[in-house]
Amino acid sequence: MPDLSTTFNFVLEIGGVEMASFRKCSGVESETETIEYKEATKDGKMIIRKVPGAMKWSDITLERRIDESKALWEWRKQVEDGDVDAARRDGSIVIKDSVKKEVARWNFEKGWVSKWTGAELDAGSNEVATEKVTITHEGLHRA
């Protein structure tokens, strides 16, 4: 049985392979744009109708403790070097409980690292050095 007092673990999988685990994850969102148009009723009253427009997805931001792995940096470097097509990858954000059992999964399509942020370096701080990546993608679905 999982320890409910332990925080969940967020994992990034690319092509079914676990790339890294994270302590924070945000932007797992989808939204439908709303289109408004005016319409007259039979008795001449003006009303506003709302219909669904295009789907859009937020960028996913992940934060983790810096370690020896350069995988996220190298993924970002592909974009910096102008090879965005090669950098586009399908992947998943997976939530695991304290015993590493999968709790939930969101799959994204054609993701690439649009931003990488290194640690704020302060020798007098007790904070853990972290890195952040922002993944821009073209679709997100709950699996």
MOSULPE-V36244 format. One line per field, one symbol per residue. ss: DSSP state (A for helix, B for strand, O for the rest). psi: psi as a letter, one per 40 degrees, with the letter a starting at -180 (. if undefined). burial: I if it has 24 or more other C-alpha atoms within 12 Angstrom, else O. Layout:
ss=???
psi=???
burial=???
//
This chain:
ss=OOOOOOOOBBBBBBOOBBBBBBOBBBOOOBBBBBBBBBBBOOOOOBBBBBBBBBBBBOOBBBBBBOOOOOAAAAAAAAAAOOOAAAAOBBBBBBBBOOOOOBBBBBBBBBBBBBBBBOOOOOOOOOOOOBBBBBBBOOOBBBO
psi=hiheeiiihhhhhhfehhdiiieihiegiiihihhhiiihideehhihihiiaiiiiiihhihihhaeheddddddddddeefdddehiiaihhhiaeefhhdihhhihfiihehhhaihhhdeieihhiiiihhhifihhh.
burial=OOOOOOOIIIIIIIOOOOIIIIIIIOIIIOOOOOOOOOOOOOOOOOOOOOOOOOOOIOIIIIIIOIOOOOOIIOIIOOIOOOOOOOIIIIIIIIIIOOOOOOOOIIIIIOIIIIIIOOOOOOOOOOOOOOIIIIIIIIIIIOO
//
